[in-house]
């Protein structure tokens, strides 16, 4: 089991929570919540993965995601062997779910 953390600059506050996916064979869950209320605009990502030795792949996927996403959020990813494509899909789903929650 590997535990990774990443931080990215952000431009806007996230105000709602989202939960997508399930931890299971070849899948993962993403929990997205508003960033620490300390006022700093940053995204903090914690990855817990059952597959060791792929931190460079995680960094690459997250770097690409954060070129498009500018929300200040706490993101927890609990992985059970998902492919990079599934990771990108779940992250996009979490953002969409959080943004729909803002509209409600």
N, C-alpha and C positions, 0 to 999 in steps of 0.2 A: 504494500500500500504506500503510495507516494502522496505527499502533501505539498502543493505548490501555491505561491502567492504572486500576484502581479498587480501593478498600479498603473493607471492611465489618467492623463489630464481630462477634464470634462468642462463643458460650457454651460450646462443647464442642470437644474435640480430635478431629480426624479421624485414624484410624490406618491406613487402607489406601488403595491407589491404585485408580484406575479410568480407563479409556480407552474412549470411545464415539464413533461417527461416523467419517466419512472426509472429508478435504478433497477436494472435487470440485465440479463445476458445481452451484451452488445448495445446497450443503451445508456442513457444518463438522464439526470434531472437537473434543471436550472432553477434556482431560487433568486429572484431579483427583488431588492428592496431599496428604499431611499438610503442615500449615503449618510454617514455620520453627521449629526446635526451641528457639528463644530463650525460649519460655515465654509469649509474648504471644498472646492469643486474638484472632485477626483472620483474615479471609479476604482474600487478595490475588488479584486477577484481572488477567490480561494478555490482551488481545484483539489479534490480528493479523488484519486484514481487507483484502480486496482492494477493498473499496468505501469510498471516502473520503467524509467529510462527514456521517456518521451517528452521531457520538459521543453526541448527545442521545438517540437511539433506543436505543443500547447501554446508556446509563445508566438509562433508563426500564425496560428489560427486566431488567437486573441488580438495580435497586432493588426491583422487584416480587419477583424470585426470593429475594432476601435478607430479605424480610419473612417468608418461610416457612422458610428454611434458616439454621441457626445454627452450622454447622460451621466450624472454623478450618482452612482449606485453602488450598493454592496451586492456582489454576485457570488453565489455559492454554486459550484458545479460538483455533483457527486456522480462519478463515472464508473461504469462497469464494462470498459472496453469499446466504447463508441468510436466510430471512424471520424476523421476531421469533418466530413460532410454532415454527419449527424450533429456534431458539436455546433457547427455554424447554423444549422436549421433550428436547433433548440434555442440558441441565443436569439435568433431572429424572432422565434415564437414568443419568447419571454418579453422582448421589447414590445411586440405587437399587443400582447395581453396587458402589459402595464399601461400602454398608451390608450387602449380601449377602456381601461379602468379610470383613466383621467377624464374621459368623456362622459362617464356615467354620473 
